[in-house]
């Protein structure tokens, strides 16, 4: 399911317009992004949690040359679904 299909389903379920549903979905995703960028964890009960973790630097291999290289550490988002 993509964002358009999700907004159509939300509009259908709530008997609202697609543009309103799209606005709400974009607002939620923007707020999740801003909270993660600030280093906060986002928990949505019944859905899951998002948090930012730091991946350690590690050795990797350039697939085209076979040369060993260092992949620097970076921050990534981790999602844990609630079932």
PyMOL Python script that loads the backbone (N, CA, C, O; Angstrom):
from pymol import cmd

cmd.read_pdbstr("""\
ATOM      1  N   UNK A   1       0.848  -1.173   0.000  1.00  0.00           N
ATOM      2  CA  UNK A   1       0.000   0.000   0.000  1.00  0.00           C
ATOM      3  C   UNK A   1       0.895   1.237   0.000  1.00  0.00           C
ATOM      4  O   UNK A   1       1.843   1.319   0.780  1.00  0.00           O
ATOM      5  N   UNK A   2       0.599   2.186  -0.861  1.00  0.00           N
ATOM      6  CA  UNK A   2       1.358   3.428  -0.888  1.00  0.00           C
ATOM      7  C   UNK A   2       0.543   4.545  -0.232  1.00  0.00           C
ATOM      8  O   UNK A   2      -0.579   4.317   0.218  1.00  0.00           O
ATOM      9  N   UNK A   3       1.113   5.756  -0.180  1.00  0.00           N
ATOM     10  CA  UNK A   3       0.470   6.872   0.512  1.00  0.00           C
ATOM     11  C   UNK A   3      -0.871   7.249  -0.120  1.00  0.00           C
ATOM     12  O   UNK A   3      -1.811   7.599   0.593  1.00  0.00           O
ATOM     13  N   UNK A   4      -0.966   7.184  -1.431  1.00  0.00           N
ATOM     14  CA  UNK A   4      -2.222   7.513  -2.103  1.00  0.00           C
ATOM     15  C   UNK A   4      -3.310   6.515  -1.740  1.00  0.00           C
ATOM     16  O   UNK A   4      -4.444   6.896  -1.449  1.00  0.00           O
ATOM     17  N   UNK A   5      -2.961   5.250  -1.760  1.00  0.00           N
ATOM     18  CA  UNK A   5      -3.935   4.217  -1.397  1.00  0.00           C
ATOM     19  C   UNK A   5      -4.348   4.339   0.069  1.00  0.00           C
ATOM     20  O   UNK A   5      -5.511   4.127   0.413  1.00  0.00           O
ATOM     21  N   UNK A   6      -3.394   4.681   0.925  1.00  0.00           N
ATOM     22  CA  UNK A   6      -3.704   4.864   2.340  1.00  0.00           C
ATOM     23  C   UNK A   6      -4.653   6.041   2.543  1.00  0.00           C
ATOM     24  O   UNK A   6      -5.613   5.939   3.306  1.00  0.00           O
ATOM     25  N   UNK A   7      -4.389   7.152   1.868  1.00  0.00           N
ATOM     26  CA  UNK A   7      -5.271   8.313   2.025  1.00  0.00           C
ATOM     27  C   UNK A   7      -6.664   8.027   1.465  1.00  0.00           C
ATOM     28  O   UNK A   7      -7.654   8.512   2.013  1.00  0.00           O
ATOM     29  N   UNK A   8      -6.759   7.253   0.390  1.00  0.00           N
ATOM     30  CA  UNK A   8      -8.064   6.874  -0.146  1.00  0.00           C
ATOM     31  C   UNK A   8      -8.821   6.003   0.854  1.00  0.00           C
ATOM     32  O   UNK A   8     -10.023   6.186   1.045  1.00  0.00           O
ATOM     33  N   UNK A   9      -8.137   5.065   1.489  1.00  0.00           N
ATOM     34  CA  UNK A   9      -8.769   4.181   2.471  1.00  0.00           C
ATOM     35  C   UNK A   9      -9.219   4.969   3.699  1.00  0.00           C
ATOM     36  O   UNK A   9     -10.308   4.733   4.221  1.00  0.00           O
ATOM     37  N   UNK A  10      -8.388   5.902   4.164  1.00  0.00           N
ATOM     38  CA  UNK A  10      -8.756   6.733   5.314  1.00  0.00           C
ATOM     39  C   UNK A  10      -9.966   7.589   4.969  1.00  0.00           C
ATOM     40  O   UNK A  10     -10.884   7.714   5.780  1.00  0.00           O
ATOM     41  N   UNK A  11      -9.979   8.180   3.779  1.00  0.00           N
ATOM     42  CA  UNK A  11     -11.117   9.005   3.354  1.00  0.00           C
ATOM     43  C   UNK A  11     -12.392   8.171   3.271  1.00  0.00           C
ATOM     44  O   UNK A  11     -13.466   8.624   3.667  1.00  0.00           O
ATOM     45  N   UNK A  12     -12.268   6.970   2.763  1.00  0.00           N
ATOM     46  CA  UNK A  12     -13.423   6.078   2.641  1.00  0.00           C
ATOM     47  C   UNK A  12     -13.955   5.674   4.030  1.00  0.00           C
ATOM     48  O   UNK A  12     -15.164   5.674   4.265  1.00  0.00           O
ATOM     49  N   UNK A  13     -13.045   5.337   4.930  1.00  0.00           N
ATOM     50  CA  UNK A  13     -13.434   4.894   6.267  1.00  0.00           C
ATOM     51  C   UNK A  13     -14.066   6.018   7.086  1.00  0.00           C
ATOM     52  O   UNK A  13     -15.033   5.801   7.815  1.00  0.00           O
ATOM     53  N   UNK A  14     -13.505   7.221   6.957  1.00  0.00           N
ATOM     54  CA  UNK A  14     -13.999   8.346   7.760  1.00  0.00           C
ATOM     55  C   UNK A  14     -15.081   9.147   7.048  1.00  0.00           C
ATOM     56  O   UNK A  14     -15.635  10.091   7.611  1.00  0.00           O
ATOM     57  N   UNK A  15     -15.377   8.771   5.818  1.00  0.00           N
ATOM     58  CA  UNK A  15     -16.349   9.486   4.990  1.00  0.00           C
ATOM     59  C   UNK A  15     -15.958  10.949   4.801  1.00  0.00           C
ATOM     60  O   UNK A  15     -16.809  11.836   4.738  1.00  0.00           O
ATOM     61  N   UNK A  16     -14.650  11.176   4.713  1.00  0.00           N
ATOM     62  CA  UNK A  16     -14.104  12.504   4.466  1.00  0.00           C
ATOM     63  C   UNK A  16     -13.559  12.595   3.059  1.00  0.00           C
ATOM     64  O   UNK A  16     -13.771  11.700   2.240  1.00  0.00           O
ATOM     65  N   UNK A  17     -12.849  13.688   2.777  1.00  0.00           N
ATOM     66  CA  UNK A  17     -12.270  13.871   1.451  1.00  0.00           C
ATOM     67  C   UNK A  17     -10.863  13.279   1.410  1.00  0.00           C
ATOM     68  O   UNK A  17     -10.211  13.117   2.441  1.00  0.00           O
ATOM     69  N   UNK A  18     -10.414  12.962   0.207  1.00  0.00           N
ATOM     70  CA  UNK A  18      -9.070  12.422   0.039  1.00  0.00           C
ATOM     71  C   UNK A  18      -8.017  13.460   0.405  1.00  0.00           C
ATOM     72  O   UNK A  18      -6.981  13.120   0.975  1.00  0.00           O
ATOM     73  N   UNK A  19      -8.279  14.728   0.080  1.00  0.00           N
ATOM     74  CA  UNK A  19      -7.297  15.771   0.383  1.00  0.00           C
ATOM     75  C   UNK A  19      -7.153  15.973   1.892  1.00  0.00           C
ATOM     76  O   UNK A  19      -6.048  16.218   2.376  1.00  0.00           O
ATOM     77  N   UNK A  20      -8.238  15.875   2.630  1.00  0.00           N
ATOM     78  CA  UNK A  20      -8.168  15.998   4.087  1.00  0.00           C
ATOM     79  C   UNK A  20      -7.409  14.817   4.678  1.00  0.00           C
ATOM     80  O   UNK A  20      -6.571  14.993   5.562  1.00  0.00           O
ATOM     81  N   UNK A  21      -7.700  13.624   4.195  1.00  0.00           N
ATOM     82  CA  UNK A  21      -7.005  12.433   4.678  1.00  0.00           C
ATOM     83  C   UNK A  21      -5.511  12.528   4.370  1.00  0.00           C
ATOM     84  O   UNK A  21      -4.676  12.183   5.207  1.00  0.00           O
ATOM     85  N   UNK A  22      -5.180  12.994   3.178  1.00  0.00           N
ATOM     86  CA  UNK A  22      -3.780  13.142   2.790  1.00  0.00           C
ATOM     87  C   UNK A  22      -3.081  14.156   3.694  1.00  0.00           C
ATOM     88  O   UNK A  22      -1.938  13.945   4.100  1.00  0.00           O
ATOM     89  N   UNK A  23      -3.768  15.258   4.010  1.00  0.00           N
ATOM     90  CA  UNK A  23      -3.216  16.287   4.891  1.00  0.00           C
ATOM     91  C   UNK A  23      -2.897  15.696   6.263  1.00  0.00           C
ATOM     92  O   UNK A  23      -1.818  15.936   6.804  1.00  0.00           O
ATOM     93  N   UNK A  24      -3.831  14.925   6.831  1.00  0.00           N
ATOM     94  CA  UNK A  24      -3.609  14.325   8.149  1.00  0.00           C
ATOM     95  C   UNK A  24      -2.456  13.321   8.133  1.00  0.00           C
ATOM     96  O   UNK A  24      -1.644  13.293   9.057  1.00  0.00           O
ATOM     97  N   UNK A  25      -2.385  12.515   7.105  1.00  0.00           N
ATOM     98  CA  UNK A  25      -1.302  11.531   7.001  1.00  0.00           C
ATOM     99  C   UNK A  25       0.044  12.233   6.884  1.00  0.00           C
ATOM    100  O   UNK A  25       1.007  11.832   7.538  1.00  0.00           O
ATOM    101  N   UNK A  26       0.125  13.279   6.059  1.00  0.00           N
ATOM    102  CA  UNK A  26       1.371  14.037   5.909  1.00  0.00           C
ATOM    103  C   UNK A  26       1.754  14.737   7.206  1.00  0.00           C
ATOM    104  O   UNK A  26       2.936  14.820   7.542  1.00  0.00           O
ATOM    105  N   UNK A  27       0.767  15.238   7.934  1.00  0.00           N
ATOM    106  CA  UNK A  27       1.035  15.889   9.212  1.00  0.00           C
ATOM    107  C   UNK A  27       1.621  14.901  10.210  1.00  0.00           C
ATOM    108  O   UNK A  27       2.577  15.221  10.918  1.00  0.00           O
ATOM    109  N   UNK A  28       1.056  13.712  10.267  1.00  0.00           N
ATOM    110  CA  UNK A  28       1.561  12.688  11.178  1.00  0.00           C
ATOM    111  C   UNK A  28       2.986  12.289  10.803  1.00  0.00           C
ATOM    112  O   UNK A  28       3.855  12.221  11.672  1.00  0.00           O
ATOM    113  N   UNK A  29       3.236  12.024   9.524  1.00  0.00           N
ATOM    114  CA  UNK A  29       4.581  11.596   9.119  1.00  0.00           C
ATOM    115  C   UNK A  29       5.605  12.709   9.326  1.00  0.00           C
ATOM    116  O   UNK A  29       6.742  12.428   9.705  1.00  0.00           O
ATOM    117  N   UNK A  30       5.229  13.959   9.087  1.00  0.00           N
ATOM    118  CA  UNK A  30       6.147  15.070   9.318  1.00  0.00           C
ATOM    119  C   UNK A  30       6.505  15.188  10.793  1.00  0.00           C
ATOM    120  O   UNK A  30       7.660  15.446  11.134  1.00  0.00           O
ATOM    121  N   UNK A  31       5.526  15.002  11.667  1.00  0.00           N
ATOM    122  CA  UNK A  31       5.784  15.085  13.113  1.00  0.00           C
ATOM    123  C   UNK A  31       6.656  13.928  13.577  1.00  0.00           C
ATOM    124  O   UNK A  31       7.540  14.120  14.413  1.00  0.00           O
ATOM    125  N   UNK A  32       6.424  12.724  13.049  1.00  0.00           N
ATOM    126  CA  UNK A  32       7.279  11.579  13.390  1.00  0.00           C
ATOM    127  C   UNK A  32       8.710  11.874  12.960  1.00  0.00           C
ATOM    128  O   UNK A  32       9.646  11.628  13.721  1.00  0.00           O
ATOM    129  N   UNK A  33       8.892  12.397  11.750  1.00  0.00           N
ATOM    130  CA  UNK A  33      10.233  12.731  11.251  1.00  0.00           C
ATOM    131  C   UNK A  33      10.916  13.763  12.131  1.00  0.00           C
ATOM    132  O   UNK A  33      12.095  13.617  12.456  1.00  0.00           O
ATOM    133  N   UNK A  34      10.193  14.804  12.522  1.00  0.00           N
ATOM    134  CA  UNK A  34      10.812  15.854  13.331  1.00  0.00           C
ATOM    135  C   UNK A  34      11.175  15.345  14.727  1.00  0.00           C
ATOM    136  O   UNK A  34      12.206  15.736  15.275  1.00  0.00           O
ATOM    137  N   UNK A  35      10.344  14.481  15.306  1.00  0.00           N
ATOM    138  CA  UNK A  35      10.657  13.915  16.614  1.00  0.00           C
ATOM    139  C   UNK A  35      11.881  12.998  16.537  1.00  0.00           C
ATOM    140  O   UNK A  35      12.721  13.011  17.436  1.00  0.00           O
ATOM    141  N   UNK A  36      11.983  12.207  15.474  1.00  0.00           N
ATOM    142  CA  UNK A  36      13.144  11.333  15.300  1.00  0.00           C
ATOM    143  C   UNK A  36      14.408  12.148  15.075  1.00  0.00           C
ATOM    144  O   UNK A  36      15.470  11.798  15.590  1.00  0.00           O
ATOM    145  N   UNK A  37      14.307  13.232  14.308  1.00  0.00           N
ATOM    146  CA  UNK A  37      15.463  14.092  14.065  1.00  0.00           C
ATOM    147  C   UNK A  37      15.945  14.733  15.361  1.00  0.00           C
ATOM    148  O   UNK A  37      17.137  14.998  15.514  1.00  0.00           O
ATOM    149  N   UNK A  38      15.026  14.987  16.298  1.00  0.00           N
ATOM    150  CA  UNK A  38      15.382  15.568  17.592  1.00  0.00           C
ATOM    151  C   UNK A  38      15.910  14.507  18.562  1.00  0.00           C
ATOM    152  O   UNK A  38      16.329  14.838  19.671  1.00  0.00           O
ATOM    153  N   UNK A  39      15.892  13.238  18.152  1.00  0.00           N
ATOM    154  CA  UNK A  39      16.409  12.168  18.990  1.00  0.00           C
ATOM    155  C   UNK A  39      15.378  11.535  19.904  1.00  0.00           C
ATOM    156  O   UNK A  39      15.735  10.763  20.794  1.00  0.00           O
ATOM    157  N   UNK A  40      14.115  11.844  19.703  1.00  0.00           N
ATOM    158  CA  UNK A  40      13.046  11.292  20.532  1.00  0.00           C
ATOM    159  C   UNK A  40      12.501  10.000  19.946  1.00  0.00           C
ATOM    160  O   UNK A  40      12.559   9.782  18.736  1.00  0.00           O
ATOM    161  N   UNK A  41      11.974   9.148  20.811  1.00  0.00           N
ATOM    162  CA  UNK A  41      11.315   7.926  20.371  1.00  0.00           C
ATOM    163  C   UNK A  41       9.835   8.224  20.176  1.00  0.00           C
ATOM    164  O   UNK A  41       9.246   8.977  20.950  1.00  0.00           O
ATOM    165  N   UNK A  42       9.232   7.639  19.148  1.00  0.00           N
ATOM    166  CA  UNK A  42       7.815   7.828  18.867  1.00  0.00           C
ATOM    167  C   UNK A  42       7.129   6.476  19.036  1.00  0.00           C
ATOM    168  O   UNK A  42       7.488   5.497  18.381  1.00  0.00           O
ATOM    169  N   UNK A  43       6.128   6.438  19.931  1.00  0.00           N
ATOM    170  CA  UNK A  43       5.384   5.209  20.192  1.00  0.00           C
ATOM    171  C   UNK A  43       3.929   5.450  19.816  1.00  0.00           C
ATOM    172  O   UNK A  43       3.293   6.371  20.329  1.00  0.00           O
ATOM    173  N   UNK A  44       3.407   4.622  18.924  1.00  0.00           N
ATOM    174  CA  UNK A  44       2.002   4.688  18.533  1.00  0.00           C
ATOM    175  C   UNK A  44       1.384   3.371  18.976  1.00  0.00           C
ATOM    176  O   UNK A  44       1.603   2.326  18.363  1.00  0.00           O
ATOM    177  N   UNK A  45       0.608   3.441  20.049  1.00  0.00           N
ATOM    178  CA  UNK A  45       0.020   2.220  20.626  1.00  0.00           C
ATOM    179  C   UNK A  45      -0.833   1.501  19.587  1.00  0.00           C
ATOM    180  O   UNK A  45      -1.605   2.123  18.858  1.00  0.00           O
ATOM    181  N   UNK A  46      -0.680   0.195  19.534  1.00  0.00           N
ATOM    182  CA  UNK A  46      -1.414  -0.618  18.590  1.00  0.00           C
ATOM    183  C   UNK A  46      -0.788  -0.658  17.207  1.00  0.00           C
ATOM    184  O   UNK A  46      -1.278  -1.370  16.331  1.00  0.00           O
ATOM    185  N   UNK A  47       0.292   0.099  16.993  1.00  0.00           N
ATOM    186  CA  UNK A  47       0.947   0.121  15.684  1.00  0.00           C
ATOM    187  C   UNK A  47       2.409  -0.260  15.814  1.00  0.00           C
ATOM    188  O   UNK A  47       2.833  -1.279  15.268  1.00  0.00           O
ATOM    189  N   UNK A  48       3.197   0.554  16.538  1.00  0.00           N
ATOM    190  CA  UNK A  48       4.608   0.263  16.696  1.00  0.00           C
ATOM    191  C   UNK A  48       5.362   1.444  17.243  1.00  0.00           C
ATOM    192  O   UNK A  48       4.778   2.474  17.579  1.00  0.00           O
ATOM    193  N   UNK A  49       6.687   1.284  17.331  1.00  0.00           N
ATOM    194  CA  UNK A  49       7.527   2.366  17.828  1.00  0.00           C
ATOM    195  C   UNK A  49       8.660   2.628  16.848  1.00  0.00           C
ATOM    196  O   UNK A  49       9.161   1.722  16.182  1.00  0.00           O
ATOM    197  N   UNK A  50       9.044   3.887  16.782  1.00  0.00           N
ATOM    198  CA  UNK A  50      10.151   4.332  15.954  1.00  0.00           C
ATOM    199  C   UNK A  50      11.212   4.920  16.879  1.00  0.00           C
ATOM    200  O   UNK A  50      10.883   5.651  17.813  1.00  0.00           O
ATOM    201  N   UNK A  51      12.478   4.605  16.628  1.00  0.00           N
ATOM    202  CA  UNK A  51      13.546   5.262  17.362  1.00  0.00           C
ATOM    203  C   UNK A  51      14.781   5.327  16.479  1.00  0.00           C
ATOM    204  O   UNK A  51      14.933   4.561  15.528  1.00  0.00           O
ATOM    205  N   UNK A  52      15.652   6.255  16.817  1.00  0.00           N
ATOM    206  CA  UNK A  52      16.882   6.454  16.069  1.00  0.00           C
ATOM    207  C   UNK A  52      18.009   5.722  16.776  1.00  0.00           C
ATOM    208  O   UNK A  52      18.183   5.860  17.987  1.00  0.00           O
ATOM    209  N   UNK A  53      18.775   4.942  16.020  1.00  0.00           N
ATOM    210  CA  UNK A  53      19.937   4.258  16.569  1.00  0.00           C
ATOM    211  C   UNK A  53      21.160   4.639  15.738  1.00  0.00           C
ATOM    212  O   UNK A  53      21.033   5.117  14.610  1.00  0.00           O
ATOM    213  N   UNK A  54      22.328   4.424  16.301  1.00  0.00           N
ATOM    214  CA  UNK A  54      23.568   4.705  15.583  1.00  0.00           C
ATOM    215  C   UNK A  54      24.223   3.388  15.203  1.00  0.00           C
ATOM    216  O   UNK A  54      24.548   2.569  16.062  1.00  0.00           O
ATOM    217  N   UNK A  55      24.413   3.196  13.904  1.00  0.00           N
ATOM    218  CA  UNK A  55      25.136   2.007  13.435  1.00  0.00           C
ATOM    219  C   UNK A  55      26.621   2.285  13.543  1.00  0.00           C
ATOM    220  O   UNK A  55      27.090   3.346  13.130  1.00  0.00           O
ATOM    221  N   UNK A  56      27.357   1.345  14.094  1.00  0.00           N
ATOM    222  CA  UNK A  56      28.800   1.511  14.247  1.00  0.00           C
ATOM    223  C   UNK A  56      29.486   1.463  12.889  1.00  0.00           C
ATOM    224  O   UNK A  56      28.961   0.900  11.928  1.00  0.00           O
ATOM    225  N   UNK A  57      30.671   2.066  12.832  1.00  0.00           N
ATOM    226  CA  UNK A  57      31.481   1.985  11.616  1.00  0.00           C
ATOM    227  C   UNK A  57      31.890   0.526  11.409  1.00  0.00           C
ATOM    228  O   UNK A  57      32.111  -0.210  12.371  1.00  0.00           O
ATOM    229  N   UNK A  58      31.987   0.122  10.151  1.00  0.00           N
ATOM    230  CA  UNK A  58      32.331  -1.264   9.869  1.00  0.00           C
ATOM    231  C   UNK A  58      33.085  -1.348   8.542  1.00  0.00           C
ATOM    232  O   UNK A  58      33.062  -0.415   7.739  1.00  0.00           O
ATOM    233  N   UNK A  59      33.742  -2.468   8.330  1.00  0.00           N
ATOM    234  CA  UNK A  59      34.436  -2.694   7.073  1.00  0.00           C
ATOM    235  C   UNK A  59      33.451  -3.231   6.050  1.00  0.00           C
ATOM    236  O   UNK A  59      32.584  -4.046   6.369  1.00  0.00           O
ATOM    237  N   UNK A  60      33.595  -2.770   4.832  1.00  0.00           N
ATOM    238  CA  UNK A  60      32.764  -3.241   3.739  1.00  0.00           C
ATOM    239  C   UNK A  60      33.627  -3.466   2.514  1.00  0.00           C
ATOM    240  O   UNK A  60      34.848  -3.321   2.564  1.00  0.00           O
ATOM    241  N   UNK A  61      32.989  -3.819   1.427  1.00  0.00           N
ATOM    242  CA  UNK A  61      33.727  -4.087   0.193  1.00  0.00           C
ATOM    243  C   UNK A  61      33.030  -3.374  -0.953  1.00  0.00           C
ATOM    244  O   UNK A  61      31.812  -3.467  -1.107  1.00  0.00           O
ATOM    245  N   UNK A  62      33.808  -2.666  -1.750  1.00  0.00           N
ATOM    246  CA  UNK A  62      33.292  -2.011  -2.943  1.00  0.00           C
ATOM    247  C   UNK A  62      32.953  -3.104  -3.951  1.00  0.00           C
ATOM    248  O   UNK A  62      33.848  -3.837  -4.372  1.00  0.00           O
ATOM    249  N   UNK A  63      31.679  -3.237  -4.353  1.00  0.00           N
ATOM    250  CA  UNK A  63      31.306  -4.346  -5.237  1.00  0.00           C
ATOM    251  C   UNK A  63      31.926  -4.274  -6.632  1.00  0.00           C
ATOM    252  O   UNK A  63      32.120  -5.306  -7.274  1.00  0.00           O
ATOM    253  N   UNK A  64      32.237  -3.074  -7.104  1.00  0.00           N
ATOM    254  CA  UNK A  64      32.777  -2.980  -8.462  1.00  0.00           C
ATOM    255  C   UNK A  64      34.281  -3.224  -8.511  1.00  0.00           C
ATOM    256  O   UNK A  64      34.777  -3.748  -9.509  1.00  0.00           O
ATOM    257  N   UNK A  65      35.029  -2.856  -7.456  1.00  0.00           N
ATOM    258  CA  UNK A  65      36.477  -3.039  -7.475  1.00  0.00           C
ATOM    259  C   UNK A  65      36.952  -4.148  -6.539  1.00  0.00           C
ATOM    260  O   UNK A  65      38.062  -4.655  -6.695  1.00  0.00           O
ATOM    261  N   UNK A  66      36.126  -4.526  -5.576  1.00  0.00           N
ATOM    262  CA  UNK A  66      36.528  -5.542  -4.615  1.00  0.00           C
ATOM    263  C   UNK A  66      37.396  -4.982  -3.505  1.00  0.00           C
ATOM    264  O   UNK A  66      37.845  -5.725  -2.633  1.00  0.00           O
ATOM    265  N   UNK A  67      37.638  -3.677  -3.528  1.00  0.00           N
ATOM    266  CA  UNK A  67      38.497  -3.031  -2.543  1.00  0.00           C
ATOM    267  C   UNK A  67      37.780  -2.943  -1.187  1.00  0.00           C
ATOM    268  O   UNK A  67      36.588  -2.639  -1.125  1.00  0.00           O
ATOM    269  N   UNK A  68      38.519  -3.212  -0.111  1.00  0.00           N
ATOM    270  CA  UNK A  68      37.974  -3.077   1.228  1.00  0.00           C
ATOM    271  C   UNK A  68      37.925  -1.601   1.594  1.00  0.00           C
ATOM    272  O   UNK A  68      38.857  -0.847   1.313  1.00  0.00           O
ATOM    273  N   UNK A  69      36.824  -1.197   2.226  1.00  0.00           N
ATOM    274  CA  UNK A  69      36.681   0.204   2.605  1.00  0.00           C
ATOM    275  C   UNK A  69      35.976   0.297   3.950  1.00  0.00           C
ATOM    276  O   UNK A  69      35.316  -0.648   4.382  1.00  0.00           O
ATOM    277  N   UNK A  70      36.121   1.436   4.603  1.00  0.00           N
ATOM    278  CA  UNK A  70      35.475   1.659   5.889  1.00  0.00           C
ATOM    279  C   UNK A  70      34.147   2.363   5.648  1.00  0.00           C
ATOM    280  O   UNK A  70      34.100   3.422   5.023  1.00  0.00           O
ATOM    281  N   UNK A  71      33.070   1.769   6.149  1.00  0.00           N
ATOM    282  CA  UNK A  71      31.748   2.379   6.081  1.00  0.00           C
ATOM    283  C   UNK A  71      31.573   3.145   7.390  1.00  0.00           C
ATOM    284  O   UNK A  71      31.591   2.532   8.457  1.00  0.00           O
ATOM    285  N   UNK A  72      31.406   4.465   7.337  1.00  0.00           N
ATOM    286  CA  UNK A  72      31.346   5.255   8.569  1.00  0.00           C
ATOM    287  C   UNK A  72      30.064   4.995   9.357  1.00  0.00           C
ATOM    288  O   UNK A  72      29.075   4.500   8.817  1.00  0.00           O
ATOM    289  N   UNK A  73      30.102   5.339  10.647  1.00  0.00           N
ATOM    290  CA  UNK A  73      28.889   5.188  11.452  1.00  0.00           C
ATOM    291  C   UNK A  73      27.848   6.196  10.989  1.00  0.00           C
ATOM    292  O   UNK A  73      28.175   7.267  10.477  1.00  0.00           O
ATOM    293  N   UNK A  74      26.577   5.824  11.184  1.00  0.00           N
ATOM    294  CA  UNK A  74      25.495   6.725  10.803  1.00  0.00           C
ATOM    295  C   UNK A  74      24.258   6.419  11.621  1.00  0.00           C
ATOM    296  O   UNK A  74      24.115   5.334  12.184  1.00  0.00           O
ATOM    297  N   UNK A  75      23.372   7.392  11.676  1.00  0.00           N
ATOM    298  CA  UNK A  75      22.113   7.234  12.397  1.00  0.00           C
ATOM    299  C   UNK A  75      21.066   6.701  11.441  1.00  0.00           C
ATOM    300  O   UNK A  75      20.952   7.167  10.308  1.00  0.00           O
ATOM    301  N   UNK A  76      20.295   5.715  11.905  1.00  0.00           N
ATOM    302  CA  UNK A  76      19.223   5.123  11.119  1.00  0.00           C
ATOM    303  C   UNK A  76      17.982   4.984  11.996  1.00  0.00           C
ATOM    304  O   UNK A  76      18.081   4.972  13.223  1.00  0.00           O
ATOM    305  N   UNK A  77      16.827   4.880  11.368  1.00  0.00           N
ATOM    306  CA  UNK A  77      15.579   4.717  12.082  1.00  0.00           C
ATOM    307  C   UNK A  77      15.264   3.231  12.210  1.00  0.00           C
ATOM    308  O   UNK A  77      15.368   2.472  11.247  1.00  0.00           O
ATOM    309  N   UNK A  78      14.877   2.833  13.419  1.00  0.00           N
ATOM    310  CA  UNK A  78      14.503   1.450  13.682  1.00  0.00           C
ATOM    311  C   UNK A  78      13.009   1.444  14.020  1.00  0.00           C
ATOM    312  O   UNK A  78      12.549   2.248  14.831  1.00  0.00           O
ATOM    313  N   UNK A  79      12.260   0.540  13.399  1.00  0.00           N
ATOM    314  CA  UNK A  79      10.832   0.406  13.656  1.00  0.00           C
ATOM    315  C   UNK A  79      10.564  -0.951  14.278  1.00  0.00           C
ATOM    316  O   UNK A  79      11.046  -1.973  13.788  1.00  0.00           O
ATOM    317  N   UNK A  80       9.796  -0.961  15.357  1.00  0.00           N
ATOM    318  CA  UNK A  80       9.407  -2.208  16.002  1.00  0.00           C
ATOM    319  C   UNK A  80       7.884  -2.277  16.000  1.00  0.00           C
ATOM    320  O   UNK A  80       7.233  -1.507  16.707  1.00  0.00           O
ATOM    321  N   UNK A  81       7.301  -3.194  15.212  1.00  0.00           N
ATOM    322  CA  UNK A  81       5.834  -3.282  15.176  1.00  0.00           C
ATOM    323  C   UNK A  81       5.277  -3.933  16.427  1.00  0.00           C
ATOM    324  O   UNK A  81       5.929  -4.765  17.058  1.00  0.00           O
ATOM    325  N   UNK A  82       4.057  -3.540  16.776  1.00  0.00           N
ATOM    326  CA  UNK A  82       3.315  -4.173  17.877  1.00  0.00           C
ATOM    327  C   UNK A  82       2.258  -5.063  17.252  1.00  0.00           C
ATOM    328  O   UNK A  82       1.465  -4.613  16.425  1.00  0.00           O
ATOM    329  N   UNK A  83       2.246  -6.308  17.644  1.00  0.00           N
ATOM    330  CA  UNK A  83       1.252  -7.250  17.112  1.00  0.00           C
ATOM    331  C   UNK A  83       0.229  -7.580  18.146  1.00  0.00           C
ATOM    332  O   UNK A  83      -0.687  -8.358  17.881  1.00  0.00           O
TER     333      UNK A  83
END
""", "prot")
cmd.dss("prot")
cmd.show_as("cartoon", "prot")
cmd.util.cbc("prot")
cmd.orient("prot")
